[in-house]
Amino acid sequence: MTAHWIALAAAITTSLVGQVLLKSGANTAVEAAGGFIDQLFRPATMVGLVCYGGAALLYIVALRRIPMSVALPCTAASYVVIAIVGWAMFGETLGMQKIAAIGLIAAGVALLATTA
C-alpha cells in the first residue's frame, strides 16, 4: 500500500471521526436546548469541524497519485461504517433496505478500488 492510499484511508477515517463528533454535538445541543450558535461552539462540534479540515488535507495528498474517479467513490466506504456507528452509538435504525443499500455501496467501493 502506497503512502497515497494510506492518506486516503486516513482522510476517510478522520472524516468519520468528524461526523461522529458533529452528531454528538448536535445531540448535546438538543438536550441543552441551545441554538445553532451554541451548537457551533460546543467542543465536540469544533473538534468535528477540525477533523473535516484535516480530512480535506489528507484527501489532497491522496489525490496527488490516485485518480479522482477512484478516490472520491472510495470515500463512500464511510457510508458503510457510519451507518453501523449510527446504529451502535446513536440508536439509529438499520432495516433490511438500509442493509441492502450498504451492501451495494460496499461492493461498489471494493470493485472500484481494485481498478486503480
N, C-alpha and C positions, 0 to 999 in steps of 0.2 A: 504494500500500500504506500503510495507516494504521499509526500507532505501535503499536496493539494487535496487529496481525498481525506486526509486527516483533518485538514482545515474545514472541509465541507461537513464532515461528521461533527466537528466541534461547533460549527455555526448552527447546525440543526439542534444539537443538544443545548446550546446556550439560548437559542430561541425558545425551546421547550421550557426551560427554567424560567425565562422571562414571562411566558404565557401563564404558567402556574402562579407566579408571583402577582401578575396583574389580576388574575381571578381571585386570589387570596385578598388582595387589596380591595377589590370590588365587593367581596363578601363582607369584609370588615366595615366598609363604608355603609352598606345596607344595614348592618347590625347597629352601627353607631348613628344612623340616620343623618349622615353627613352628605353634603352636596358634592358635585363634581370636583370642585377646587379642594375640598377636604380629602377626597379620594386621591387626587393627584399628588398630594404631599404626604401621603402615608408611606412609611418606609418600604413596605412590600411593593407598592406601585413604583416608587422611584427606582428601586433596585431592578425591578422588572424592565423598566424603560432603559436602564443602563445595559442590561443583558441584551436587549434588542439592538442597541448600538454596537455592542461587542460582536453580536452575531453578524451584523452587516459587514463589519470589518473583516471577520473571518471568511465570510462569503466572497468578498472581493479577492482575498488571497486565493480561494479555490477557483475563482473564475479565470485566474491567470493561465491555468492549464486545462481545466475541464470545460468543455463546450457548454454554453448556457442552455442549450436544448437538452442537455443531460443533467446539469447541476440543479436547475430550478425544479424540474419534476422530482428529483431525488429528495428535495425538501418536503415533498408530500409524505415522506416517511414519518414526519412529525404528526400528521393527522392520525396515523395509526396509534402512535404512542399516547398522544394527548387524549384520544377517546378513552383509552384504558385508564389514564391518570384521572380524567374527569369522573369516571365511574368509581374508581377506588378512593379518591380523595374528597370528591365533592358530591358523591351520591347521584351522579347523573345516570340516566337510563341507557342501557345498551340492548336494544331489541334486535330481533333477527335481521331486520332490514339494515340497521347500522352495522351489524357484524358482517353481513354480506358485502356491504359497501367498503368496509375496512379491508376485507379480504381482497377485493378487486384492486383497491389502491396499493396494498402491499405487493400483490402480484405484478402490477404495472411498474412500480418502483424497482422491484428486483429485476424485471426484464429490461427496463431501460438502463439500469446501472451496468448491466453486462454488455451494453453496446458501446460503452466509452472506449 
